[in-house]
């Protein structure tokens, strides 16, 4: 289990991302992760640091190691979103879609919108813009003050599905 002090240090380092050089930030996260008593969390945070600083290919490997080491909880959901995004951007959008579909099967939580965003961008990368727009609109609908039902029906219409009951 990762303790609160380490989590606070990790959060503080993330807050400094925009004030550090990309290699400096990645090195600082690697050093911090080496102190972590949970290998899966360490790999996840290093992957995120690499991803956020433009080392996307290398980040995928870290994400894979995090999952293999048993990453769980909210970070497990986040790794799916982040790795799918990285796969999309490194020329592997089909793998990204498969990962997103698998993650959707795990249930629903506060990250559903982020997962939908990643799916919409991946579909657009594949030239399936109407499907991507449909996914984005369906994710947006619950957050609208009105027009939720209409928005979902328009979204479904974009991909040839009938209106909701």
C-alpha positions, 0 to 999 in steps of 0.5 A: 500500500502506498502511504499518504506521505508518498502520495503527497510528494507525488501530487506535489511533483505533478504540480511542478510539471509545467515548471520543469524541463521534460527530462528533469520531470521524468527523472524526478518521477523515476526517482520518486517511483523508486521509493514507492512500496507498490511497484504497480503504482510506481510504474503507473506514475512513471508512465504518466510522467513520460506520457506528459513529457512527450515520451509516449512510446516509452510510457506504453511500456510502463503502463503495461508493467503497471498492469502486469504488476497488479495496478488496482483502484482508480489508477487501474481505470486511469491507466486504461485511459492513458494507455489507450490514448498513447496507443492511439497517438503512436499508431495503434488505434485499433488496440486502443479501441479494444482497450477502451471496450475492455475498460467499459466492461469493468463498470462505470465511475467518475472517469466514464467521460474521460473514457468516452473522450478517448474513444471519440478521439480514437474513432476520429483517428480511424476516420470514423468521425460520426461514431466519435461524435456520437460517443462524445454527444452521449457522454455530454448529454447527462451534463446538459441542463436540458435536451438530454433525451434529444441529444442522445437521440441525435447521437444515436441517429449519427450512427443509424440507431433509432431513438431511445424508448 
